[in-house]
Amino acid sequence: MKVNVQVKSEQLTKEDLRLLLQAIRDCEQKNFKDKEISIGAEAPDLTIDEMGEILKSIKPPYNYGPVIFKFVEPSRGNNVAED
């Protein structure tokens, strides 16, 4: 079964995010040892380095990652004309 769970807040700090991700990891390790679970977090206010620091602090580390994507708003006026 495919499941997607989202948690949103505008009140969490960087440390709160780290604690939340660690709590998810702890729950996963305790209850879902034989399941493959992917975790995604979006925090536009954090730099790539800050997000990497948070993700690398999660113990035990994940088998893959962390993978960090930076979303960039397309700039206006740089559009390529299509034929």
Distance bins in CASP14 RR format, pairs under 12 A and 6 or more apart:
PFRMAT RR
TARGET T0000
AUTHOR 0000-0000-0000
RMODE 2
METHOD distances of the structure
MODEL  1
1 35 0 0 0 0 0 1 0 0 0 0 0
2 37 0 0 0 0 0 1 0 0 0 0 0
2 38 0 0 0 0 0 1 0 0 0 0 0
3 32 0 0 0 0 0 1 0 0 0 0 0
3 35 0 0 0 0 0 1 0 0 0 0 0
3 36 0 0 0 0 0 1 0 0 0 0 0
3 37 0 0 0 0 1 0 0 0 0 0 0
3 38 0 0 0 0 0 1 0 0 0 0 0
4 37 0 0 0 0 0 1 0 0 0 0 0
4 38 0 0 0 0 1 0 0 0 0 0 0
4 39 0 0 0 0 0 1 0 0 0 0 0
4 40 0 0 0 0 0 1 0 0 0 0 0
5 24 0 0 0 0 1 0 0 0 0 0 0
5 27 0 0 0 0 0 1 0 0 0 0 0
5 37 0 0 0 0 1 0 0 0 0 0 0
5 38 0 0 0 0 0 1 0 0 0 0 0
5 39 0 0 0 0 1 0 0 0 0 0 0
5 40 0 0 0 0 0 1 0 0 0 0 0
6 39 0 0 0 0 0 1 0 0 0 0 0
6 40 0 0 0 0 1 0 0 0 0 0 0
6 41 0 0 0 0 0 1 0 0 0 0 0
6 42 0 0 0 0 1 0 0 0 0 0 0
7 16 0 0 0 0 0 1 0 0 0 0 0
7 17 0 0 0 0 1 0 0 0 0 0 0
7 20 1 0 0 1 0 0 0 0 0 0 0
7 21 0 0 0 0 0 1 0 0 0 0 0
7 23 0 0 0 0 0 1 0 0 0 0 0
7 24 0 0 0 0 1 0 0 0 0 0 0
7 39 0 0 0 0 0 1 0 0 0 0 0
7 40 0 0 0 0 0 1 0 0 0 0 0
7 41 0 0 0 0 1 0 0 0 0 0 0
7 42 0 0 0 0 0 1 0 0 0 0 0
7 43 0 0 0 0 0 1 0 0 0 0 0
8 17 0 0 0 0 0 1 0 0 0 0 0
8 20 0 0 0 0 0 1 0 0 0 0 0
8 41 0 0 0 0 0 1 0 0 0 0 0
8 42 0 0 0 0 1 0 0 0 0 0 0
8 43 0 0 0 0 0 1 0 0 0 0 0
9 16 0 0 0 0 1 0 0 0 0 0 0
9 17 0 0 0 0 1 0 0 0 0 0 0
9 20 0 0 0 0 1 0 0 0 0 0 0
9 41 0 0 0 0 0 1 0 0 0 0 0
9 42 0 0 0 0 0 1 0 0 0 0 0
9 43 0 0 0 0 0 1 0 0 0 0 0
9 45 0 0 0 0 0 1 0 0 0 0 0
10 16 0 0 0 0 0 1 0 0 0 0 0
10 17 0 0 0 0 0 1 0 0 0 0 0
10 43 0 0 0 0 0 1 0 0 0 0 0
10 44 0 0 0 0 0 1 0 0 0 0 0
10 45 0 0 0 0 1 0 0 0 0 0 0
11 17 0 0 0 0 0 1 0 0 0 0 0
11 20 0 0 0 0 0 1 0 0 0 0 0
12 18 0 0 0 0 1 0 0 0 0 0 0
12 19 0 0 0 0 1 0 0 0 0 0 0
12 20 1 0 0 1 0 0 0 0 0 0 0
12 21 0 0 0 0 0 1 0 0 0 0 0
12 41 0 0 0 0 0 1 0 0 0 0 0
12 42 0 0 0 0 0 1 0 0 0 0 0
12 43 0 0 0 0 1 0 0 0 0 0 0
12 45 0 0 0 0 0 1 0 0 0 0 0
12 46 0 0 0 0 0 1 0 0 0 0 0
12 54 0 0 0 0 0 1 0 0 0 0 0
13 19 0 0 0 0 1 0 0 0 0 0 0
13 20 0 0 0 0 0 1 0 0 0 0 0
13 43 0 0 0 0 0 1 0 0 0 0 0
13 45 0 0 0 0 0 1 0 0 0 0 0
13 46 0 0 0 0 0 1 0 0 0 0 0
13 50 0 0 0 0 0 1 0 0 0 0 0
13 54 0 0 0 0 0 1 0 0 0 0 0
14 20 0 0 0 0 0 1 0 0 0 0 0
14 21 0 0 0 0 0 1 0 0 0 0 0
14 41 0 0 0 0 0 1 0 0 0 0 0
14 43 1 0 0 1 0 0 0 0 0 0 0
14 45 0 0 0 0 1 0 0 0 0 0 0
14 46 1 0 0 1 0 0 0 0 0 0 0
14 47 0 0 0 0 0 1 0 0 0 0 0
14 49 0 0 0 0 0 1 0 0 0 0 0
14 50 1 0 0 1 0 0 0 0 0 0 0
14 51 0 0 0 0 1 0 0 0 0 0 0
14 52 0 0 0 0 0 1 0 0 0 0 0
14 53 0 0 0 0 1 0 0 0 0 0 0
14 54 1 0 0 1 0 0 0 0 0 0 0
14 55 0 0 0 0 0 1 0 0 0 0 0
14 57 0 0 0 0 0 1 0 0 0 0 0
15 21 0 0 0 0 0 1 0 0 0 0 0
15 22 0 0 0 0 0 1 0 0 0 0 0
15 46 0 0 0 0 0 1 0 0 0 0 0
15 50 0 0 0 0 0 1 0 0 0 0 0
15 53 0 0 0 0 0 1 0 0 0 0 0
15 54 0 0 0 0 1 0 0 0 0 0 0
15 57 0 0 0 0 0 1 0 0 0 0 0
16 22 0 0 0 0 0 1 0 0 0 0 0
16 23 0 0 0 0 0 1 0 0 0 0 0
16 41 0 0 0 0 0 1 0 0 0 0 0
16 43 0 0 0 0 0 1 0 0 0 0 0
16 46 0 0 0 0 0 1 0 0 0 0 0
16 54 0 0 0 0 0 1 0 0 0 0 0
17 23 0 0 0 0 0 1 0 0 0 0 0
17 24 0 0 0 0 0 1 0 0 0 0 0
17 39 0 0 0 0 0 1 0 0 0 0 0
17 40 0 0 0 0 0 1 0 0 0 0 0
17 41 1 0 0 1 0 0 0 0 0 0 0
17 42 0 0 0 0 0 1 0 0 0 0 0
17 43 1 0 0 1 0 0 0 0 0 0 0
17 45 0 0 0 0 0 1 0 0 0 0 0
17 46 1 0 0 1 0 0 0 0 0 0 0
17 50 0 0 0 0 1 0 0 0 0 0 0
17 51 0 0 0 0 1 0 0 0 0 0 0
17 52 0 0 0 0 0 1 0 0 0 0 0
17 53 0 0 0 0 0 1 0 0 0 0 0
17 54 1 0 0 1 0 0 0 0 0 0 0
17 55 0 0 0 0 1 0 0 0 0 0 0
17 57 0 0 0 0 0 1 0 0 0 0 0
17 58 0 0 0 0 0 1 0 0 0 0 0
18 24 0 0 0 0 0 1 0 0 0 0 0
18 25 0 0 0 0 0 1 0 0 0 0 0
18 41 0 0 0 0 1 0 0 0 0 0 0
18 43 0 0 0 0 0 1 0 0 0 0 0
18 46 0 0 0 0 0 1 0 0 0 0 0
18 50 0 0 0 0 0 1 0 0 0 0 0
18 51 0 0 0 0 0 1 0 0 0 0 0
18 52 0 0 0 0 0 1 0 0 0 0 0
18 53 0 0 0 0 1 0 0 0 0 0 0
18 54 1 0 1 0 0 0 0 0 0 0 0
18 55 0 0 0 0 1 0 0 0 0 0 0
18 56 0 0 0 0 0 1 0 0 0 0 0
18 57 1 0 1 0 0 0 0 0 0 0 0
18 58 1 0 0 1 0 0 0 0 0 0 0
18 59 0 0 0 0 0 1 0 0 0 0 0
19 25 0 0 0 0 0 1 0 0 0 0 0
19 26 0 0 0 0 0 1 0 0 0 0 0
19 54 0 0 0 0 1 0 0 0 0 0 0
19 57 0 0 0 0 0 1 0 0 0 0 0
19 58 0 0 0 0 0 1 0 0 0 0 0
20 26 0 0 0 0 0 1 0 0 0 0 0
20 27 0 0 0 0 0 1 0 0 0 0 0
20 39 0 0 0 0 0 1 0 0 0 0 0
20 40 0 0 0 0 0 1 0 0 0 0 0
20 41 0 0 0 0 1 0 0 0 0 0 0
20 43 0 0 0 0 0 1 0 0 0 0 0
20 54 0 0 0 0 1 0 0 0 0 0 0
20 58 0 0 0 0 0 1 0 0 0 0 0
21 27 0 0 0 0 0 1 0 0 0 0 0
21 28 0 0 0 0 0 1 0 0 0 0 0
21 39 1 0 0 1 0 0 0 0 0 0 0
21 40 0 0 0 0 1 0 0 0 0 0 0
21 41 1 0 0 1 0 0 0 0 0 0 0
21 43 0 0 0 0 0 1 0 0 0 0 0
21 51 0 0 0 0 0 1 0 0 0 0 0
21 52 0 0 0 0 0 1 0 0 0 0 0
21 53 0 0 0 0 0 1 0 0 0 0 0
21 54 1 0 0 1 0 0 0 0 0 0 0
21 55 1 0 0 1 0 0 0 0 0 0 0
21 56 0 0 0 0 0 1 0 0 0 0 0
21 57 0 0 0 0 1 0 0 0 0 0 0
21 58 1 0 1 0 0 0 0 0 0 0 0
21 59 0 0 0 0 0 1 0 0 0 0 0
21 61 0 0 0 0 0 1 0 0 0 0 0
21 62 0 0 0 0 0 1 0 0 0 0 0
21 66 0 0 0 0 0 1 0 0 0 0 0
22 28 0 0 0 0 0 1 0 0 0 0 0
22 29 0 0 0 0 0 1 0 0 0 0 0
22 39 0 0 0 0 0 1 0 0 0 0 0
22 41 0 0 0 0 0 1 0 0 0 0 0
22 54 0 0 0 0 1 0 0 0 0 0 0
22 55 0 0 0 0 0 1 0 0 0 0 0
22 56 0 0 0 0 0 1 0 0 0 0 0
22 57 1 0 0 1 0 0 0 0 0 0 0
22 58 1 0 1 0 0 0 0 0 0 0 0
22 59 1 0 0 1 0 0 0 0 0 0 0
22 60 0 0 0 0 0 1 0 0 0 0 0
22 61 0 0 0 0 0 1 0 0 0 0 0
22 62 0 0 0 0 0 1 0 0 0 0 0
23 29 0 0 0 0 0 1 0 0 0 0 0
23 30 0 0 0 0 0 1 0 0 0 0 0
23 39 0 0 0 0 0 1 0 0 0 0 0
23 58 0 0 0 0 0 1 0 0 0 0 0
23 59 0 0 0 0 0 1 0 0 0 0 0
24 30 0 0 0 0 0 1 0 0 0 0 0
24 31 0 0 0 0 0 1 0 0 0 0 0
24 32 0 0 0 0 0 1 0 0 0 0 0
24 37 0 0 0 0 1 0 0 0 0 0 0
24 38 0 0 0 0 0 1 0 0 0 0 0
24 39 1 0 0 1 0 0 0 0 0 0 0
24 40 0 0 0 0 1 0 0 0 0 0 0
24 41 0 0 0 0 1 0 0 0 0 0 0
24 55 0 0 0 0 0 1 0 0 0 0 0
24 58 0 0 0 0 1 0 0 0 0 0 0
24 62 0 0 0 0 0 1 0 0 0 0 0
25 31 0 0 0 0 0 1 0 0 0 0 0
25 32 0 0 0 0 0 1 0 0 0 0 0
25 33 0 0 0 0 0 1 0 0 0 0 0
25 37 0 0 0 0 1 0 0 0 0 0 0
25 38 0 0 0 0 0 1 0 0 0 0 0
25 39 1 0 0 1 0 0 0 0 0 0 0
25 40 0 0 0 0 0 1 0 0 0 0 0
25 41 0 0 0 0 0 1 0 0 0 0 0
25 54 0 0 0 0 0 1 0 0 0 0 0
25 55 0 0 0 0 0 1 0 0 0 0 0
25 57 0 0 0 0 0 1 0 0 0 0 0
25 58 1 0 1 0 0 0 0 0 0 0 0
25 59 1 0 0 1 0 0 0 0 0 0 0
25 60 1 0 0 1 0 0 0 0 0 0 0
25 61 0 0 0 0 1 0 0 0 0 0 0
25 62 1 0 0 1 0 0 0 0 0 0 0
26 32 0 0 0 0 0 1 0 0 0 0 0
26 58 0 0 0 0 1 0 0 0 0 0 0
26 59 0 0 0 0 1 0 0 0 0 0 0
26 60 0 0 0 0 1 0 0 0 0 0 0
27 33 0 0 0 0 0 1 0 0 0 0 0
27 35 0 0 0 0 0 1 0 0 0 0 0
27 37 0 0 0 0 1 0 0 0 0 0 0
27 39 0 0 0 0 0 1 0 0 0 0 0
28 34 0 0 0 0 0 1 0 0 0 0 0
28 35 1 0 0 1 0 0 0 0 0 0 0
28 36 0 0 0 0 1 0 0 0 0 0 0
28 37 1 0 1 0 0 0 0 0 0 0 0
28 38 0 0 0 0 0 1 0 0 0 0 0
28 39 0 0 0 0 1 0 0 0 0 0 0
28 58 0 0 0 0 0 1 0 0 0 0 0
28 60 0 0 0 0 0 1 0 0 0 0 0
28 62 0 0 0 0 1 0 0 0 0 0 0
29 35 0 0 0 0 0 1 0 0 0 0 0
29 37 0 0 0 0 0 1 0 0 0 0 0
29 58 0 0 0 0 0 1 0 0 0 0 0
29 59 0 0 0 0 1 0 0 0 0 0 0
29 60 1 0 0 1 0 0 0 0 0 0 0
29 61 0 0 0 0 0 1 0 0 0 0 0
29 62 0 0 0 0 0 1 0 0 0 0 0
30 60 0 0 0 0 0 1 0 0 0 0 0
31 37 0 0 0 0 0 1 0 0 0 0 0
32 39 0 0 0 0 0 1 0 0 0 0 0
33 60 0 0 0 0 0 1 0 0 0 0 0
36 62 0 0 0 0 0 1 0 0 0 0 0
36 63 0 0 0 0 1 0 0 0 0 0 0
36 64 0 0 0 0 1 0 0 0 0 0 0
37 62 0 0 0 0 1 0 0 0 0 0 0
37 63 0 0 0 0 0 1 0 0 0 0 0
37 64 0 0 0 0 0 1 0 0 0 0 0
38 62 0 0 0 0 1 0 0 0 0 0 0
38 63 0 0 0 0 0 1 0 0 0 0 0
38 64 0 0 0 0 1 0 0 0 0 0 0
38 65 0 0 0 0 0 1 0 0 0 0 0
38 66 0 0 0 0 0 1 0 0 0 0 0
38 67 0 0 0 0 1 0 0 0 0 0 0
39 54 0 0 0 0 0 1 0 0 0 0 0
39 55 0 0 0 0 1 0 0 0 0 0 0
39 58 0 0 0 0 1 0 0 0 0 0 0
39 62 1 0 0 1 0 0 0 0 0 0 0
39 64 0 0 0 0 0 1 0 0 0 0 0
39 65 0 0 0 0 0 1 0 0 0 0 0
39 66 0 0 0 0 1 0 0 0 0 0 0
39 67 0 0 0 0 0 1 0 0 0 0 0
40 51 0 0 0 0 0 1 0 0 0 0 0
40 54 0 0 0 0 0 1 0 0 0 0 0
40 55 0 0 0 0 1 0 0 0 0 0 0
40 58 0 0 0 0 0 1 0 0 0 0 0
40 62 0 0 0 0 0 1 0 0 0 0 0
40 65 0 0 0 0 0 1 0 0 0 0 0
40 66 0 0 0 0 1 0 0 0 0 0 0
40 67 0 0 0 0 1 0 0 0 0 0 0
40 68 0 0 0 0 0 1 0 0 0 0 0
40 69 0 0 0 0 1 0 0 0 0 0 0
41 50 0 0 0 0 0 1 0 0 0 0 0
41 51 1 0 0 1 0 0 0 0 0 0 0
41 52 0 0 0 0 0 1 0 0 0 0 0
41 54 1 0 0 1 0 0 0 0 0 0 0
41 55 1 0 0 1 0 0 0 0 0 0 0
41 58 0 0 0 0 0 1 0 0 0 0 0
41 66 0 0 0 0 1 0 0 0 0 0 0
41 67 0 0 0 0 0 1 0 0 0 0 0
41 68 0 0 0 0 1 0 0 0 0 0 0
41 69 0 0 0 0 0 1 0 0 0 0 0
42 51 0 0 0 0 1 0 0 0 0 0 0
42 68 0 0 0 0 0 1 0 0 0 0 0
42 69 0 0 0 0 1 0 0 0 0 0 0
42 70 0 0 0 0 0 1 0 0 0 0 0
42 71 0 0 0 0 1 0 0 0 0 0 0
43 50 0 0 0 0 1 0 0 0 0 0 0
43 51 1 0 0 1 0 0 0 0 0 0 0
43 52 0 0 0 0 0 1 0 0 0 0 0
43 53 0 0 0 0 0 1 0 0 0 0 0
43 54 0 0 0 0 1 0 0 0 0 0 0
43 55 0 0 0 0 0 1 0 0 0 0 0
43 68 0 0 0 0 0 1 0 0 0 0 0
43 69 0 0 0 0 0 1 0 0 0 0 0
43 70 0 0 0 0 0 1 0 0 0 0 0
43 71 0 0 0 0 0 1 0 0 0 0 0
44 50 0 0 0 0 0 1 0 0 0 0 0
44 51 0 0 0 0 1 0 0 0 0 0 0
44 69 0 0 0 0 0 1 0 0 0 0 0
44 70 0 0 0 0 1 0 0 0 0 0 0
44 71 1 0 0 1 0 0 0 0 0 0 0
44 72 0 0 0 0 0 1 0 0 0 0 0
44 73 0 0 0 0 0 1 0 0 0 0 0
45 51 0 0 0 0 0 1 0 0 0 0 0
46 52 0 0 0 0 1 0 0 0 0 0 0
46 53 0 0 0 0 1 0 0 0 0 0 0
46 54 1 0 0 1 0 0 0 0 0 0 0
46 55 0 0 0 0 0 1 0 0 0 0 0
46 68 0 0 0 0 1 0 0 0 0 0 0
46 70 0 0 0 0 0 1 0 0 0 0 0
47 53 0 0 0 0 1 0 0 0 0 0 0
47 54 0 0 0 0 0 1 0 0 0 0 0
47 68 0 0 0 0 1 0 0 0 0 0 0
47 70 0 0 0 0 1 0 0 0 0 0 0
48 54 0 0 0 0 0 1 0 0 0 0 0
48 55 0 0 0 0 0 1 0 0 0 0 0
48 66 0 0 0 0 0 1 0 0 0 0 0
48 67 0 0 0 0 0 1 0 0 0 0 0
48 68 1 0 1 0 0 0 0 0 0 0 0
48 69 0 0 0 0 1 0 0 0 0 0 0
48 70 1 0 1 0 0 0 0 0 0 0 0
48 71 0 0 0 0 0 1 0 0 0 0 0
48 72 0 0 0 0 0 1 0 0 0 0 0
49 55 0 0 0 0 0 1 0 0 0 0 0
49 56 0 0 0 0 0 1 0 0 0 0 0
49 66 0 0 0 0 0 1 0 0 0 0 0
49 68 0 0 0 0 1 0 0 0 0 0 0
49 70 0 0 0 0 0 1 0 0 0 0 0
50 56 0 0 0 0 0 1 0 0 0 0 0
50 57 0 0 0 0 0 1 0 0 0 0 0
50 66 0 0 0 0 0 1 0 0 0 0 0
50 68 0 0 0 0 0 1 0 0 0 0 0
50 70 0 0 0 0 0 1 0 0 0 0 0
51 57 0 0 0 0 0 1 0 0 0 0 0
51 58 0 0 0 0 0 1 0 0 0 0 0
51 65 0 0 0 0 0 1 0 0 0 0 0
51 66 1 0 0 1 0 0 0 0 0 0 0
51 67 0 0 0 0 0 1 0 0 0 0 0
51 68 1 0 1 0 0 0 0 0 0 0 0
51 69 0 0 0 0 1 0 0 0 0 0 0
51 70 0 0 0 0 1 0 0 0 0 0 0
52 58 0 0 0 0 0 1 0 0 0 0 0
52 61 0 0 0 0 0 1 0 0 0 0 0
52 65 0 0 0 0 1 0 0 0 0 0 0
52 66 1 0 1 0 0 0 0 0 0 0 0
52 67 0 0 0 0 1 0 0 0 0 0 0
52 68 1 0 1 0 0 0 0 0 0 0 0
52 69 0 0 0 0 0 1 0 0 0 0 0
52 70 0 0 0 0 0 1 0 0 0 0 0
53 66 0 0 0 0 1 0 0 0 0 0 0
53 68 0 0 0 0 0 1 0 0 0 0 0
54 66 0 0 0 0 1 0 0 0 0 0 0
54 68 0 0 0 0 0 1 0 0 0 0 0
55 61 0 0 0 0 1 0 0 0 0 0 0
55 62 0 0 0 0 1 0 0 0 0 0 0
55 64 0 0 0 0 0 1 0 0 0 0 0
55 65 1 0 0 1 0 0 0 0 0 0 0
55 66 1 1 0 0 0 0 0 0 0 0 0
55 67 0 0 0 0 1 0 0 0 0 0 0
55 68 1 0 0 1 0 0 0 0 0 0 0
55 69 0 0 0 0 0 1 0 0 0 0 0
56 62 0 0 0 0 1 0 0 0 0 0 0
56 65 0 0 0 0 1 0 0 0 0 0 0
56 66 1 0 0 1 0 0 0 0 0 0 0
56 67 0 0 0 0 0 1 0 0 0 0 0
56 68 0 0 0 0 0 1 0 0 0 0 0
57 66 0 0 0 0 0 1 0 0 0 0 0
58 65 0 0 0 0 0 1 0 0 0 0 0
58 66 0 0 0 0 1 0 0 0 0 0 0
72 78 0 0 0 0 0 1 0 0 0 0 0
74 80 0 0 0 0 0 1 0 0 0 0 0
END
